[in-house]
């Protein structure tokens, strides 16, 4: 299984079109997650 860093994940997400399925779903998310530790907990990858 390949590891994906939080930074790489965010770079990939940032490159998506605003019309992408993920971007539309993300816009409907009821809150913003900005804490690196919380992002790491959600993604299962260490903050880095």
C-alpha positions in Angstrom: 0.0 0.0 0.0 1.4 3.4 -1.0 1.5 6.2 1.5 0.1 9.6 0.7 1.2 12.5 2.8 -1.3 15.1 3.9 0.6 17.7 1.9 0.4 15.6 -1.3 -3.3 14.9 -0.7 -4.0 18.7 -0.3 -2.0 19.5 -3.5 -3.9 16.9 -5.5 -7.3 18.2 -4.1 -6.3 21.8 -4.8 -5.7 20.9 -8.5 -9.2 19.6 -9.0 -11.7 21.5 -11.1 -14.4 23.3 -9.1 -16.9 21.2 -11.0 -15.4 17.9 -9.9 -17.5 15.5 -7.9 -15.2 15.7 -4.9 -15.1 19.6 -5.0 -18.9 19.7 -5.0 -19.1 17.3 -2.1 -16.4 19.2 -0.2 -18.4 22.4 -0.6 -21.3 20.7 1.2 -19.1 19.7 4.1 -20.6 21.4 7.2 -17.2 22.5 8.6 -13.7 23.3 7.6 -10.8 21.1 8.9 -7.6 23.1 9.1 -5.8 21.6 12.1 -3.0 19.4 10.8 -3.5 16.9 13.6 -7.2 16.6 12.8 -6.5 16.2 9.1 -3.9 13.5 9.9 -6.5 11.7 12.1 -9.1 11.9 9.3 -6.8 10.7 6.6 -4.8 8.2 8.7 -1.6 9.8 7.6 0.8 11.6 10.0 0.9 15.4 9.7 3.9 16.5 7.9 
